[in-house]
Amino acid sequence: MKALFLLGLVVLVLGVLSFFVPLPHRERHGVSIGDASIGVTTSSKETVSPIVSGVLVLAGAGMLIAGRGKSS
């Protein structure tokens, strides 16, 4: 049961961080003819959808509750 608790804690932390931390995304657009190439590289930072973040938080909380177990 400790493994489920720890996994739930990790998922919960990742879910909370996904609300605030943007993920970098880089794309390259261009044309290559033989050895010559012309292109543009664009970069942007996008956050994860709030729905996905909410699902991660709820799943992590559920795993924490299921994994806490009863101590004898």
Distance bins in CASP14 RR format, pairs under 12 A and 6 or more apart:
PFRMAT RR
TARGET T0000
AUTHOR 0000-0000-0000
RMODE 2
METHOD distances of the structure
MODEL  1
1 7 0 0 0 0 0 1 0 0 0 0 0
1 8 0 0 0 0 0 1 0 0 0 0 0
1 63 0 0 0 0 0 1 0 0 0 0 0
1 64 0 0 0 0 0 1 0 0 0 0 0
1 65 0 0 0 0 0 1 0 0 0 0 0
1 66 0 0 0 0 1 0 0 0 0 0 0
1 67 1 0 1 0 0 0 0 0 0 0 0
1 68 1 0 0 1 0 0 0 0 0 0 0
1 69 1 0 1 0 0 0 0 0 0 0 0
1 70 0 0 0 0 1 0 0 0 0 0 0
1 71 0 0 0 0 0 1 0 0 0 0 0
2 8 0 0 0 0 0 1 0 0 0 0 0
2 9 0 0 0 0 0 1 0 0 0 0 0
2 63 0 0 0 0 0 1 0 0 0 0 0
2 64 0 0 0 0 0 1 0 0 0 0 0
2 66 0 0 0 0 0 1 0 0 0 0 0
2 67 1 0 0 1 0 0 0 0 0 0 0
2 68 0 0 0 0 1 0 0 0 0 0 0
2 69 0 0 0 0 1 0 0 0 0 0 0
2 71 0 0 0 0 0 1 0 0 0 0 0
3 9 0 0 0 0 0 1 0 0 0 0 0
3 10 0 0 0 0 0 1 0 0 0 0 0
3 63 0 0 0 0 1 0 0 0 0 0 0
3 66 0 0 0 0 0 1 0 0 0 0 0
3 67 0 0 0 0 1 0 0 0 0 0 0
3 69 0 0 0 0 0 1 0 0 0 0 0
4 10 0 0 0 0 0 1 0 0 0 0 0
4 11 0 0 0 0 0 1 0 0 0 0 0
4 59 0 0 0 0 0 1 0 0 0 0 0
4 60 0 0 0 0 1 0 0 0 0 0 0
4 62 0 0 0 0 1 0 0 0 0 0 0
4 63 1 0 1 0 0 0 0 0 0 0 0
4 64 0 0 0 0 1 0 0 0 0 0 0
4 65 0 0 0 0 1 0 0 0 0 0 0
4 66 1 0 1 0 0 0 0 0 0 0 0
4 67 1 0 1 0 0 0 0 0 0 0 0
4 68 0 0 0 0 1 0 0 0 0 0 0
4 69 0 0 0 0 1 0 0 0 0 0 0
5 11 0 0 0 0 0 1 0 0 0 0 0
5 12 0 0 0 0 0 1 0 0 0 0 0
5 60 0 0 0 0 1 0 0 0 0 0 0
5 61 0 0 0 0 0 1 0 0 0 0 0
5 62 0 0 0 0 0 1 0 0 0 0 0
5 63 1 0 0 1 0 0 0 0 0 0 0
5 64 1 0 0 1 0 0 0 0 0 0 0
5 65 0 0 0 0 1 0 0 0 0 0 0
5 66 0 0 0 0 1 0 0 0 0 0 0
5 67 1 0 1 0 0 0 0 0 0 0 0
5 68 1 0 1 0 0 0 0 0 0 0 0
5 69 1 0 0 1 0 0 0 0 0 0 0
6 12 0 0 0 0 0 1 0 0 0 0 0
6 13 0 0 0 0 0 1 0 0 0 0 0
6 60 0 0 0 0 0 1 0 0 0 0 0
6 63 0 0 0 0 1 0 0 0 0 0 0
6 64 0 0 0 0 1 0 0 0 0 0 0
6 67 0 0 0 0 1 0 0 0 0 0 0
6 68 0 0 0 0 0 1 0 0 0 0 0
7 13 0 0 0 0 0 1 0 0 0 0 0
7 14 0 0 0 0 0 1 0 0 0 0 0
7 59 0 0 0 0 1 0 0 0 0 0 0
7 60 0 0 0 0 1 0 0 0 0 0 0
7 62 0 0 0 0 0 1 0 0 0 0 0
7 63 1 0 1 0 0 0 0 0 0 0 0
7 64 0 0 0 0 1 0 0 0 0 0 0
7 66 0 0 0 0 0 1 0 0 0 0 0
7 67 0 0 0 0 1 0 0 0 0 0 0
8 14 0 0 0 0 1 0 0 0 0 0 0
8 15 0 0 0 0 0 1 0 0 0 0 0
8 16 0 0 0 0 0 1 0 0 0 0 0
8 56 0 0 0 0 1 0 0 0 0 0 0
8 57 0 0 0 0 0 1 0 0 0 0 0
8 58 0 0 0 0 0 1 0 0 0 0 0
8 59 1 0 0 1 0 0 0 0 0 0 0
8 60 1 0 1 0 0 0 0 0 0 0 0
8 61 1 0 0 1 0 0 0 0 0 0 0
8 62 1 0 0 1 0 0 0 0 0 0 0
8 63 1 1 0 0 0 0 0 0 0 0 0
8 64 1 0 1 0 0 0 0 0 0 0 0
8 65 0 0 0 0 1 0 0 0 0 0 0
8 66 0 0 0 0 1 0 0 0 0 0 0
8 67 1 0 0 1 0 0 0 0 0 0 0
8 68 0 0 0 0 0 1 0 0 0 0 0
9 15 0 0 0 0 0 1 0 0 0 0 0
9 16 0 0 0 0 0 1 0 0 0 0 0
9 57 0 0 0 0 0 1 0 0 0 0 0
9 59 0 0 0 0 0 1 0 0 0 0 0
9 60 1 0 0 1 0 0 0 0 0 0 0
9 61 0 0 0 0 1 0 0 0 0 0 0
9 62 0 0 0 0 0 1 0 0 0 0 0
9 63 0 0 0 0 1 0 0 0 0 0 0
9 64 1 0 0 1 0 0 0 0 0 0 0
9 65 0 0 0 0 0 1 0 0 0 0 0
9 67 0 0 0 0 1 0 0 0 0 0 0
9 68 0 0 0 0 0 1 0 0 0 0 0
10 16 0 0 0 0 0 1 0 0 0 0 0
10 17 0 0 0 0 0 1 0 0 0 0 0
10 56 0 0 0 0 0 1 0 0 0 0 0
10 59 0 0 0 0 0 1 0 0 0 0 0
10 60 0 0 0 0 1 0 0 0 0 0 0
10 63 0 0 0 0 1 0 0 0 0 0 0
10 64 0 0 0 0 0 1 0 0 0 0 0
11 17 0 0 0 0 0 1 0 0 0 0 0
11 18 0 0 0 0 0 1 0 0 0 0 0
11 52 0 0 0 0 0 1 0 0 0 0 0
11 53 0 0 0 0 0 1 0 0 0 0 0
11 54 0 0 0 0 0 1 0 0 0 0 0
11 55 0 0 0 0 1 0 0 0 0 0 0
11 56 1 0 1 0 0 0 0 0 0 0 0
11 57 0 0 0 0 1 0 0 0 0 0 0
11 58 0 0 0 0 1 0 0 0 0 0 0
11 59 1 0 1 0 0 0 0 0 0 0 0
11 60 1 0 1 0 0 0 0 0 0 0 0
11 61 0 0 0 0 1 0 0 0 0 0 0
11 62 0 0 0 0 1 0 0 0 0 0 0
11 63 1 0 0 1 0 0 0 0 0 0 0
11 64 0 0 0 0 1 0 0 0 0 0 0
11 66 0 0 0 0 0 1 0 0 0 0 0
12 18 0 0 0 0 0 1 0 0 0 0 0
12 19 0 0 0 0 0 1 0 0 0 0 0
12 53 0 0 0 0 0 1 0 0 0 0 0
12 54 0 0 0 0 0 1 0 0 0 0 0
12 55 0 0 0 0 0 1 0 0 0 0 0
12 56 1 0 0 1 0 0 0 0 0 0 0
12 57 1 0 0 1 0 0 0 0 0 0 0
12 58 0 0 0 0 1 0 0 0 0 0 0
12 59 0 0 0 0 1 0 0 0 0 0 0
12 60 1 0 1 0 0 0 0 0 0 0 0
12 61 1 0 0 1 0 0 0 0 0 0 0
12 62 0 0 0 0 1 0 0 0 0 0 0
12 63 1 0 0 1 0 0 0 0 0 0 0
12 64 1 0 0 1 0 0 0 0 0 0 0
12 65 0 0 0 0 0 1 0 0 0 0 0
13 19 0 0 0 0 0 1 0 0 0 0 0
13 20 0 0 0 0 0 1 0 0 0 0 0
13 21 0 0 0 0 0 1 0 0 0 0 0
13 53 0 0 0 0 0 1 0 0 0 0 0
13 56 0 0 0 0 1 0 0 0 0 0 0
13 57 0 0 0 0 1 0 0 0 0 0 0
13 60 0 0 0 0 1 0 0 0 0 0 0
13 61 0 0 0 0 0 1 0 0 0 0 0
13 63 0 0 0 0 0 1 0 0 0 0 0
13 64 0 0 0 0 0 1 0 0 0 0 0
14 20 0 0 0 0 0 1 0 0 0 0 0
14 21 0 0 0 0 1 0 0 0 0 0 0
14 23 0 0 0 0 0 1 0 0 0 0 0
14 48 0 0 0 0 1 0 0 0 0 0 0
14 52 0 0 0 0 0 1 0 0 0 0 0
14 53 0 0 0 0 1 0 0 0 0 0 0
14 54 0 0 0 0 0 1 0 0 0 0 0
14 55 0 0 0 0 0 1 0 0 0 0 0
14 56 1 0 1 0 0 0 0 0 0 0 0
14 57 0 0 0 0 1 0 0 0 0 0 0
14 59 0 0 0 0 1 0 0 0 0 0 0
14 60 0 0 0 0 1 0 0 0 0 0 0
14 63 0 0 0 0 0 1 0 0 0 0 0
15 21 0 0 0 0 1 0 0 0 0 0 0
15 47 0 0 0 0 0 1 0 0 0 0 0
15 48 0 0 0 0 1 0 0 0 0 0 0
15 49 0 0 0 0 0 1 0 0 0 0 0
15 50 0 0 0 0 0 1 0 0 0 0 0
15 51 0 0 0 0 0 1 0 0 0 0 0
15 52 0 0 0 0 1 0 0 0 0 0 0
15 53 1 0 1 0 0 0 0 0 0 0 0
15 54 1 0 0 1 0 0 0 0 0 0 0
15 55 0 0 0 0 1 0 0 0 0 0 0
15 56 1 1 0 0 0 0 0 0 0 0 0
15 57 1 0 1 0 0 0 0 0 0 0 0
15 58 0 0 0 0 1 0 0 0 0 0 0
15 59 0 0 0 0 1 0 0 0 0 0 0
15 60 1 0 0 1 0 0 0 0 0 0 0
15 61 0 0 0 0 0 1 0 0 0 0 0
16 48 0 0 0 0 0 1 0 0 0 0 0
16 53 1 0 0 1 0 0 0 0 0 0 0
16 54 0 0 0 0 1 0 0 0 0 0 0
16 56 0 0 0 0 1 0 0 0 0 0 0
16 57 1 0 0 1 0 0 0 0 0 0 0
16 58 0 0 0 0 0 1 0 0 0 0 0
16 60 0 0 0 0 1 0 0 0 0 0 0
16 61 0 0 0 0 0 1 0 0 0 0 0
17 23 0 0 0 0 0 1 0 0 0 0 0
17 47 0 0 0 0 0 1 0 0 0 0 0
17 48 0 0 0 0 1 0 0 0 0 0 0
17 53 0 0 0 0 1 0 0 0 0 0 0
17 54 0 0 0 0 0 1 0 0 0 0 0
17 56 0 0 0 0 1 0 0 0 0 0 0
17 57 0 0 0 0 0 1 0 0 0 0 0
18 46 0 0 0 0 0 1 0 0 0 0 0
18 47 1 0 0 1 0 0 0 0 0 0 0
18 48 1 0 1 0 0 0 0 0 0 0 0
18 49 0 0 0 0 1 0 0 0 0 0 0
18 50 0 0 0 0 1 0 0 0 0 0 0
18 51 0 0 0 0 0 1 0 0 0 0 0
18 52 1 0 0 1 0 0 0 0 0 0 0
18 53 1 0 1 0 0 0 0 0 0 0 0
18 54 0 0 0 0 1 0 0 0 0 0 0
18 55 0 0 0 0 1 0 0 0 0 0 0
18 56 1 0 0 1 0 0 0 0 0 0 0
18 57 0 0 0 0 1 0 0 0 0 0 0
19 47 1 0 0 1 0 0 0 0 0 0 0
19 48 1 0 0 1 0 0 0 0 0 0 0
19 49 0 0 0 0 0 1 0 0 0 0 0
19 50 1 0 0 1 0 0 0 0 0 0 0
19 51 0 0 0 0 0 1 0 0 0 0 0
19 52 0 0 0 0 0 1 0 0 0 0 0
19 53 1 0 1 0 0 0 0 0 0 0 0
19 54 0 0 0 0 1 0 0 0 0 0 0
19 55 0 0 0 0 0 1 0 0 0 0 0
19 56 0 0 0 0 1 0 0 0 0 0 0
19 57 0 0 0 0 1 0 0 0 0 0 0
20 45 0 0 0 0 0 1 0 0 0 0 0
20 47 1 0 0 1 0 0 0 0 0 0 0
20 48 0 0 0 0 1 0 0 0 0 0 0
20 50 0 0 0 0 0 1 0 0 0 0 0
20 53 0 0 0 0 1 0 0 0 0 0 0
21 45 0 0 0 0 1 0 0 0 0 0 0
21 46 0 0 0 0 0 1 0 0 0 0 0
21 47 1 0 0 1 0 0 0 0 0 0 0
21 48 0 0 0 0 1 0 0 0 0 0 0
21 53 0 0 0 0 0 1 0 0 0 0 0
22 43 0 0 0 0 0 1 0 0 0 0 0
22 44 0 0 0 0 1 0 0 0 0 0 0
22 45 1 1 0 0 0 0 0 0 0 0 0
22 46 1 0 0 1 0 0 0 0 0 0 0
22 47 1 0 1 0 0 0 0 0 0 0 0
22 48 0 0 0 0 1 0 0 0 0 0 0
23 43 0 0 0 0 0 1 0 0 0 0 0
23 44 0 0 0 0 1 0 0 0 0 0 0
23 45 1 0 0 1 0 0 0 0 0 0 0
23 46 1 0 1 0 0 0 0 0 0 0 0
23 47 1 0 0 1 0 0 0 0 0 0 0
23 48 1 0 0 1 0 0 0 0 0 0 0
23 49 0 0 0 0 0 1 0 0 0 0 0
23 52 0 0 0 0 0 1 0 0 0 0 0
23 53 0 0 0 0 0 1 0 0 0 0 0
24 42 0 0 0 0 0 1 0 0 0 0 0
24 43 1 0 0 1 0 0 0 0 0 0 0
24 44 1 0 0 1 0 0 0 0 0 0 0
24 45 1 0 1 0 0 0 0 0 0 0 0
24 46 0 0 0 0 1 0 0 0 0 0 0
24 47 0 0 0 0 0 1 0 0 0 0 0
25 41 0 0 0 0 0 1 0 0 0 0 0
25 42 0 0 0 0 1 0 0 0 0 0 0
25 43 1 0 0 1 0 0 0 0 0 0 0
25 44 1 0 1 0 0 0 0 0 0 0 0
25 45 1 0 0 1 0 0 0 0 0 0 0
25 46 1 0 1 0 0 0 0 0 0 0 0
25 47 0 0 0 0 0 1 0 0 0 0 0
25 48 0 0 0 0 0 1 0 0 0 0 0
26 40 0 0 0 0 0 1 0 0 0 0 0
26 41 1 0 0 1 0 0 0 0 0 0 0
26 42 1 0 0 1 0 0 0 0 0 0 0
26 43 1 0 1 0 0 0 0 0 0 0 0
26 44 0 0 0 0 1 0 0 0 0 0 0
26 45 0 0 0 0 0 1 0 0 0 0 0
26 46 0 0 0 0 0 1 0 0 0 0 0
27 39 0 0 0 0 0 1 0 0 0 0 0
27 40 0 0 0 0 1 0 0 0 0 0 0
27 41 1 0 0 1 0 0 0 0 0 0 0
27 42 1 0 1 0 0 0 0 0 0 0 0
27 43 1 0 0 1 0 0 0 0 0 0 0
27 44 0 0 0 0 1 0 0 0 0 0 0
27 46 0 0 0 0 0 1 0 0 0 0 0
28 37 0 0 0 0 1 0 0 0 0 0 0
28 38 0 0 0 0 0 1 0 0 0 0 0
28 39 1 0 0 1 0 0 0 0 0 0 0
28 40 1 0 0 1 0 0 0 0 0 0 0
28 41 1 0 1 0 0 0 0 0 0 0 0
28 42 1 0 0 1 0 0 0 0 0 0 0
28 43 0 0 0 0 1 0 0 0 0 0 0
29 37 0 0 0 0 0 1 0 0 0 0 0
29 38 0 0 0 0 1 0 0 0 0 0 0
29 39 1 0 0 1 0 0 0 0 0 0 0
29 40 1 0 1 0 0 0 0 0 0 0 0
29 41 1 0 0 1 0 0 0 0 0 0 0
29 42 1 0 0 1 0 0 0 0 0 0 0
29 43 0 0 0 0 0 1 0 0 0 0 0
30 36 0 0 0 0 0 1 0 0 0 0 0
30 37 1 0 0 1 0 0 0 0 0 0 0
30 38 1 0 0 1 0 0 0 0 0 0 0
30 39 1 1 0 0 0 0 0 0 0 0 0
30 40 1 0 0 1 0 0 0 0 0 0 0
30 41 0 0 0 0 1 0 0 0 0 0 0
30 42 0 0 0 0 0 1 0 0 0 0 0
31 37 1 0 0 1 0 0 0 0 0 0 0
31 38 1 0 1 0 0 0 0 0 0 0 0
31 39 1 0 0 1 0 0 0 0 0 0 0
31 40 0 0 0 0 0 1 0 0 0 0 0
32 38 0 0 0 0 1 0 0 0 0 0 0
32 39 0 0 0 0 1 0 0 0 0 0 0
33 39 0 0 0 0 0 1 0 0 0 0 0
46 52 0 0 0 0 0 1 0 0 0 0 0
47 53 0 0 0 0 1 0 0 0 0 0 0
48 54 0 0 0 0 1 0 0 0 0 0 0
48 55 0 0 0 0 0 1 0 0 0 0 0
48 56 0 0 0 0 1 0 0 0 0 0 0
48 57 0 0 0 0 0 1 0 0 0 0 0
49 55 0 0 0 0 1 0 0 0 0 0 0
49 56 0 0 0 0 0 1 0 0 0 0 0
50 56 0 0 0 0 0 1 0 0 0 0 0
50 57 0 0 0 0 0 1 0 0 0 0 0
51 57 0 0 0 0 0 1 0 0 0 0 0
51 58 0 0 0 0 0 1 0 0 0 0 0
52 58 0 0 0 0 0 1 0 0 0 0 0
52 59 0 0 0 0 0 1 0 0 0 0 0
53 59 0 0 0 0 0 1 0 0 0 0 0
53 60 0 0 0 0 0 1 0 0 0 0 0
54 60 0 0 0 0 1 0 0 0 0 0 0
54 61 0 0 0 0 1 0 0 0 0 0 0
55 61 0 0 0 0 0 1 0 0 0 0 0
55 62 0 0 0 0 0 1 0 0 0 0 0
56 62 0 0 0 0 0 1 0 0 0 0 0
56 63 0 0 0 0 0 1 0 0 0 0 0
57 63 0 0 0 0 0 1 0 0 0 0 0
57 64 0 0 0 0 0 1 0 0 0 0 0
58 64 0 0 0 0 0 1 0 0 0 0 0
58 65 0 0 0 0 0 1 0 0 0 0 0
59 65 0 0 0 0 0 1 0 0 0 0 0
59 66 0 0 0 0 0 1 0 0 0 0 0
60 66 0 0 0 0 1 0 0 0 0 0 0
60 67 0 0 0 0 0 1 0 0 0 0 0
61 67 0 0 0 0 0 1 0 0 0 0 0
61 68 0 0 0 0 0 1 0 0 0 0 0
62 68 0 0 0 0 1 0 0 0 0 0 0
63 69 0 0 0 0 0 1 0 0 0 0 0
END
